């Protein structure tokens, strides 16, 4: 049954991609060259090759050299190397977000007054615009010197990634840690189990169906945070930087600008999908994940 559900999910996902391509090409074929204009405002884009390249042109451009230089690498390789750089930074941010999110969840689960005091601020923290926040973090980080340790630019990007990643992890972990029924908690009390034993034997296993989706969302958020922070701080080598660089060349090479966009999408899918490895290790505790 589980295999059939997984196969069905893959088929529906593939069908969604095919539908998106068909809609794109249908609008490009049928839509007006100047786009759909309502009340003087353009609500749908132009359909020219400059604004909307064909899907097959975008993918064909990936196999071509990134520039006209004889020694230029293929576009897909440049994007893949940049994506790996961003993935490493996002992974560091995700790990920090995991530690911080679980820490907040444990504190809020242990003391109700901490939940009342911290949870609103955790929610409000996600309203801060990253475009404005990232340069401030970089400026603060550049002043950090502890002995021989010096703050690196990529650490600012990882910190921004952790800032987005910790929120879903904290909320999911808190909900999971609070999910055991009262009868189960009373049973642990009848066994004279202390707080830490109850946490390890009851609350953590009960939290798995809530925590795994939160970890996947946190991984995707970490990638988003890393890409946005790379753009805002100007960090070289990541996919965020080439997104801006290739977008500036779109007037002469429109299909090229879509390459890093595809790379960022794949990067987010890889980051979220990698959490599935944890699901394999914790498969005995995932029975209720689909309803969480």
Beta strands, then each sheet from edge to edge (+ up, - down):
strand 1: 36-38
strand 2: 41-44
strand 3: 145-146
strand 4: 149-150
sheet 1: 1+ 2-
sheet 2: 3+ 4-
end
